[in-house]
Amino acid sequence: MQNWKKIALYILWSLLGVALIVLFVFAWQAKSIKKCKDIDVELVGENPTALFMNEQEILRILNEQQVKIGTPINALNLAQIEGSLEKTAWIKNAELYFDNQLVLRVRIEQRLPIARVFTVSGQSFYVDKEANQLPLRQLSVLRLPVFTGFTSDQSILSKPDSILLENIVQFASVIKEDSFFSAQIAQINIAPNGDFELTPTLGDHTVLLGSIDQLENKLDRLYTFYKKIWVPSGINAYQVLDLRFNHQIVTLKKGLQPIQFNGPLMLLGSAIMVNDTTSSAQSTVPMLKDSILKPVPVKDSIVAKKALPKVVKKQQTGARKNVKPSPKKIKTKSNNKPNIKSLNNVKKSAKAVMPKKG
C-alpha cells in the first residue's frame, strides 16, 4: 500500500513539473511576440558626473543595430548588441535587459581617463588606468596630468612604447592619490631617453625625476625639500632640482650655469641630503646628461678647471679637519663667469607659504 502512495506522489509531482514548464514556455512565447515599449539609457562609472558618452550617441549606436521602440523582442540578440557597444572606445562594459514593462534597460559603464598624452608630432589622446588609448572628447572637462613627448602616434604600439605608456599610467595613478602634487605638477615631459621631467605650477624651475623607480620615495624627498629648503629660500631661488640620485636632491640655483670640466657636463650646485625628517646640505658636483643642460664654452670654465682638482686632492689626502687651506686667488678675464664665491651672493627671492600635503 505504501508503495502505491509513493508512486502516486511521484506521478503527481512529475505532472506539476511538466505543467510549470508548459506555462513558462507559453509565457515566454507571449512575451517574445510583444514589442519594445521604450529604451532607457543609464551611464555609470567611477565618476558618473564626467561624461564622455551621452544618451543620444548610445541611441544612435542602438539604431544601427536595429534596436528601436516597437521592435519585436524576439528579433533582438542582446548579447550581440552588447558586444557591438563595447567595441566603442569609451565604453568599458554594456549591459542590456528587458524589464516587466517591456522597457529595454541599457546600462553603460564608461572608461575614465587618468592622463592626457601629447606625442612628439603634436597629436593628443587620453589614456585610462588600463593603458587604453582614448580619443579626445569635449563633453566633460577634467583636471588631468599632462604628459608631453610621447614617441608614437600609432594605436597599436611597439613593446618599448607600450612599456612607456604603462609607466605613464603608473605615474598618473600616484599623482591622482596625492592632492599636493596633483595641484603642483603642471606638466610632465618625456625626454628622448625615457626620463621624466616635471614642470611645476608654482616656481620657475625644472625637476629631473628620471625613471619611475621608487617614484613615491622621490616625491617624498621633493616634498621635504619644498617644505624645509625651497620655501625659506624663495620659490624662484632654484632653476633645476635633480632627484635621480638616491637619498639626495642635487640643486642648481637661479642665475648659475653648469660648468664643463675636461669634457663631461657637470652641475655646479649643492647636493641636499634629504631624509624623512631632516635635511642637510654639502658641496658636490654631480654629473648631468648632455641632453638636459647645455655646456658653457670652454673659456668660461677656467674656474672649474683650477678649483675642482683642489677639492679632489683634499678628499684623497684626507687633510686634517682643523687646518683650513689659504684661499688662492684666481685671475680671470673680464668676460669670464663669476668664480665659485659668487654662489653665496645670489639674492634670495621672496618667501612663500608652503601648502600642506594632502
C-alpha positions in Angstrom: 0.0 0.0 0.0 2.8 2.4 0.9 4.5 1.7 -2.5 1.4 2.8 -4.3 1.3 6.1 -2.3 4.9 6.8 -3.2 4.2 6.1 -6.9 1.2 8.3 -6.9 3.1 11.2 -5.2 5.9 10.8 -7.8 3.4 10.9 -10.7 1.7 14.0 -9.1 5.0 15.9 -8.7 6.0 15.0 -12.3 2.8 16.3 -13.7 3.2 19.5 -11.7 6.7 20.0 -13.1 5.6 19.4 -16.6 2.7 21.9 -16.1 5.2 24.6 -14.9 7.4 24.1 -17.9 4.5 24.4 -20.2 3.3 27.6 -18.5 6.8 29.1 -18.7 7.1 28.3 -22.4 3.7 29.9 -23.1 4.6 32.9 -21.0 7.9 33.3 -22.9 6.2 33.0 -26.3 3.6 35.5 -25.3 6.3 37.9 -24.2 8.5 37.4 -27.2 5.8 38.4 -29.6 5.4 41.7 -27.8 7.3 44.8 -28.8 9.8 47.1 -27.1 7.9 49.9 -25.5 10.8 52.2 -24.5 14.6 52.4 -24.2 16.2 53.7 -21.0 19.9 54.5 -21.1 21.9 54.8 -17.9 25.6 55.9 -17.8 27.6 54.7 -14.8 31.3 54.5 -13.8 33.8 55.7 -11.2 32.8 59.3 -11.9 29.3 59.5 -13.3 29.4 63.3 -13.5 32.3 63.1 -16.0 30.5 62.3 -19.3 32.4 61.2 -22.4 29.3 59.4 -23.9 25.8 60.8 -24.0 22.3 59.2 -24.4 22.0 60.4 -28.0 25.2 58.7 -29.0 24.1 55.4 -27.4 20.7 55.5 -29.1 22.5 56.1 -32.4 24.6 53.0 -32.0 21.5 51.0 -31.0 19.6 52.3 -34.1 22.5 51.0 -36.2 21.8 47.6 -34.6 18.1 47.9 -35.5 17.1 48.4 -31.8 14.2 50.8 -31.8 11.0 51.4 -30.0 8.4 49.0 -31.5 10.9 46.3 -32.4 9.7 42.7 -31.5 11.6 41.4 -28.5 12.3 38.0 -30.2 14.1 39.8 -33.0 16.8 41.3 -30.7 20.0 39.5 -29.8 21.0 41.3 -26.7 24.4 39.6 -26.3 25.4 40.6 -29.8 24.2 44.2 -29.2 26.3 44.4 -26.0 29.4 43.3 -28.0 28.8 46.0 -30.6 28.5 48.6 -27.9 31.7 47.5 -26.2 33.7 48.0 -29.4 33.3 51.7 -28.8 36.5 53.1 -27.3 34.8 55.0 -24.4 32.5 52.1 -23.4 34.1 49.7 -20.9 31.0 47.5 -20.3 27.5 47.3 -21.6 24.5 45.5 -20.1 21.1 45.1 -21.8 17.9 43.5 -20.5 14.1 43.9 -20.6 12.0 44.6 -17.5 8.5 43.5 -16.8 7.1 46.7 -18.5 8.9 45.7 -21.8 11.4 48.6 -21.4 14.9 47.9 -22.7 17.3 48.9 -20.0 20.8 49.9 -21.3 23.4 50.2 -18.6 26.7 51.7 -19.9 29.9 51.8 -17.9 32.3 54.5 -19.3 36.0 54.4 -19.3 37.6 57.2 -17.2 40.8 58.9 -18.4 43.7 59.2 -16.0 46.0 61.4 -18.0 46.3 63.3 -21.3 49.3 62.5 -23.5 50.8 64.6 -26.3 53.1 63.0 -28.9 56.2 64.5 -30.3 54.3 65.3 -33.5 51.6 67.2 -31.6 48.8 64.6 -31.6 46.9 64.1 -28.3 44.9 61.4 -26.7 43.6 60.3 -23.3 44.7 57.1 -21.5 42.8 55.2 -18.8 44.1 53.2 -15.9 44.2 50.0 -18.1 46.6 51.8 -20.6 43.9 52.1 -23.3 44.2 55.0 -25.7 41.0 57.0 -25.8 40.1 59.7 -28.4 39.5 63.3 -27.3 36.0 64.2 -26.2 34.7 67.6 -25.2 31.6 66.5 -23.2 33.4 67.0 -19.9 36.4 68.8 -18.6 38.7 67.0 -16.1 41.9 68.2 -14.5 44.3 65.5 -15.5 48.2 65.2 -15.5 49.6 66.2 -18.9 52.5 64.2 -20.4 54.3 65.5 -23.4 56.9 64.0 -25.7 55.3 60.5 -26.2 57.1 58.8 -29.0 54.3 57.2 -31.1 51.1 58.2 -32.9 50.0 54.6 -33.6 47.1 52.9 -31.9 49.0 49.6 -31.9 52.2 50.3 -30.0 55.6 48.6 -30.1 56.8 46.9 -26.9 59.0 49.9 -25.8 56.2 52.3 -26.4 53.7 50.1 -24.5 56.1 50.0 -21.5 56.4 53.7 -21.6 52.6 54.1 -21.7 52.3 51.8 -18.7 54.8 53.9 -16.9 52.7 57.0 -17.7 49.6 55.3 -16.2 51.6 54.3 -13.1 52.9 57.9 -12.7 49.4 59.4 -13.2 47.9 57.0 -10.6 50.4 58.1 -8.0 49.7 61.8 -8.7 46.0 61.2 -8.5 46.2 59.9 -5.0 48.3 63.0 -3.8 46.4 66.2 -3.6 49.6 68.3 -3.2 51.3 67.1 -6.4 48.0 67.0 -8.3 48.0 70.8 -7.9 51.8 71.4 -8.0 52.7 69.4 -11.2 51.6 71.3 -14.2 53.2 69.1 -16.9 55.5 66.1 -17.2 57.8 65.9 -20.2 59.3 62.7 -21.5 62.9 63.1 -22.5 64.2 61.2 -25.6 65.9 58.6 -23.3 62.6 58.0 -21.5 63.3 60.0 -18.3 60.6 62.2 -16.8 61.0 65.9 -16.2 58.4 67.8 -14.1 57.3 71.4 -14.7 55.7 72.8 -11.5 52.7 75.0 -11.2 54.4 77.2 -8.6 58.0 78.1 -9.1 60.2 78.7 -12.1 62.3 75.5 -12.0 62.6 72.1 -13.6 62.5 68.8 -11.7 64.6 66.0 -13.2 62.9 62.8 -12.0 64.5 60.1 -14.2 62.6 56.8 -14.3 59.6 55.9 -12.2 61.6 53.5 -10.0 60.9 54.4 -6.3 58.6 57.1 -7.5 56.8 57.7 -4.2 60.2 58.0 -2.4 61.3 60.6 -4.9 58.2 62.6 -4.5 58.5 62.4 -0.7 62.1 63.8 -1.0 60.8 66.6 -3.3 58.1 67.5 -0.8 60.6 67.5 2.1 62.9 69.8 0.0 59.9 72.1 -0.8 59.0 72.4 2.9 62.4 72.8 4.5 64.6 74.5 1.9 62.6 75.8 -1.1 60.0 77.9 0.8 62.6 79.5 3.1 64.9 80.2 0.2 62.2 81.7 -2.1 60.1 80.0 -4.7 62.3 81.3 -7.5 65.7 80.7 -6.0 66.4 77.4 -7.9 66.3 76.6 -11.6 67.0 72.8 -11.5 66.2 70.1 -9.0 67.6 66.7 -9.7 66.1 63.7 -7.9 67.8 60.9 -9.9 70.4 60.3 -7.2 69.4 58.1 -4.2 68.8 59.8 -0.8 69.6 63.3 -2.1 68.4 66.2 -4.3 71.0 68.0 -6.5 70.2 71.6 -7.0 71.2 74.4 -9.3 70.4 77.9 -8.1 69.0 80.6 -10.3 71.5 82.6 -12.3 74.2 80.0 -12.3 75.3 77.8 -15.2 76.5 74.2 -15.4 80.3 74.1 -15.9 82.4 71.8 -18.1 85.5 70.0 -16.7 87.6 68.0 -19.2 84.6 67.3 -21.5 81.7 65.9 -19.4 78.9 68.3 -18.3 78.7 68.9 -14.6 76.3 70.8 -12.3 77.7 73.5 -10.1 75.5 73.4 -7.1 74.9 71.5 -3.9 73.6 68.1 -3.0 70.8 68.2 -0.4 70.7 65.1 1.7 67.0 64.5 2.3 65.8 62.1 5.0 62.2 61.6 6.3 62.5 64.3 9.0 65.8 66.1 8.5 67.7 67.9 5.7 71.3 68.9 5.4 73.5 70.2 2.5 77.0 69.6 1.3 79.0 70.8 -1.7 79.3 68.4 -4.6 79.5 68.4 -8.4 77.4 65.5 -9.7 77.0 64.6 -13.4 74.2 65.7 -15.6 73.2 64.4 -19.0 74.1 66.5 -22.1 70.5 66.3 -23.3 69.2 68.3 -20.3 71.6 71.2 -19.9 73.9 72.8 -22.5 77.6 73.1 -21.6 79.1 76.5 -21.4 82.1 77.4 -23.7 85.5 76.2 -22.7 86.7 79.7 -22.0 84.0 80.1 -19.3 85.2 77.0 -17.4 88.6 78.2 -16.2 87.4 78.4 -12.6 86.2 74.8 -12.6 89.5 73.5 -14.2 91.5 75.2 -11.5 89.3 74.8 -8.5 88.0 71.2 -8.8 91.4 69.4 -8.6 92.0 71.2 -5.3 88.7 69.7 -3.9 89.6 66.2 -5.1 93.1 66.4 -3.6 91.7 67.3 -0.3 89.4 64.2 -0.4 92.2 61.9 -1.4 94.9 63.0 1.1 92.4 63.2 4.0 93.6 66.6 5.2 93.1 67.5 8.8 89.7 69.0 9.6 91.1 71.8 11.7 93.5 73.1 9.1 91.9 75.3 6.5 93.8 75.9 3.3 94.5 79.5 2.4 92.4 80.8 -0.4 94.1 81.0 -3.7 93.5 84.0 -5.9 92.4 83.1 -9.4 92.8 85.6 -12.2 90.0 85.6 -14.6 89.3 87.6 -17.7 86.7 90.3 -17.8 84.3 88.1 -19.9 84.6 85.1 -17.6 81.8 83.8 -15.4 81.8 84.7 -11.6 84.0 82.5 -9.5 82.7 80.0 -7.0 82.5 82.6 -4.2 79.6 84.2 -6.1 77.4 81.3 -5.2 76.8 82.9 -1.8 76.0 86.3 -3.3 72.8 85.2 -5.1 69.9 87.3 -3.9 67.1 85.4 -2.2 63.6 85.5 -3.6 60.5 86.3 -1.7 59.4 83.7 0.8 56.2 81.8 0.3 53.9 79.8 2.5 54.2 76.1 1.9 50.8 74.3 1.2 50.0 71.3 3.2 50.4 67.8 1.6 47.0 66.0 1.4 
